[in-house]
Each structure stands twice: as C-alpha cells, then as structure tokens.
C-alpha cells in the first residue's frame, strides 16, 4: 500500500524571491504614481509648460507642490540642468 506523500514546502529562497519581487513592484508602482500625479498637479495648477518653468524660477512650485514634487518634475520635464546653469 502506497503512503500518500505531501508536497514539499517551498524552499525559503523561493519565498524570499517572491517577497523581493513584490516589494520591487510596489515601489515601482508608487514611483510611477508619484510621477503621474506630479505632472497632473503641475498642469492643473499652471496649465502650460512655459508657466511651469516660470513657477520653478519663482519658487512657486516648491511652495505649492512641495520639494519632492518639484524635484520629480524637474527631472521628468528635463529642465533640472537648465535651471541649475541658467537661472
């Protein structure tokens, strides 16, 4: 008579891998959400790219959206270096 065997439990390395992938996906999702919401908020507030740049120069973006959002916007709009060197 055969004794039924139970499936072996998942090795710890597989569980650790799955947890690591889940953390990465969550962090990436949060980062993408921050990027999108930063752009949406900036365009709601100032309507045009030109007005957003003016808001950077005057410091209005930091006051209204916060330092983190301001930094995110500078990077994704590609104006961080320009503002550093020209303003």
C-alpha positions, 0 to 999 in steps of 0.5 A: 500500500502506497503512503500518500506523500505531501508536497514539499514546502517551498524552499525559503529562497523561493519565498524570499524571491517572491517577497523581493519581487513584490516589494520591487513592484510596489515601489515601482508602482508608487514611483510611477504614481508619484510621477503621474500625479506630479505632472497632473498637479503641475498642469492643473495648477499652471496649465502650460509648460512655459508657466511651469518653468516660470513657477520653478524660477519663482519658487512657486512650485516648491511652495505649492507642490512641495520639494519632492514634487518639484524635484520629480518634475524637474527631472521628468520635464528635463529642465533640472540642468537648465535651471541649475546653469541658467537661472 
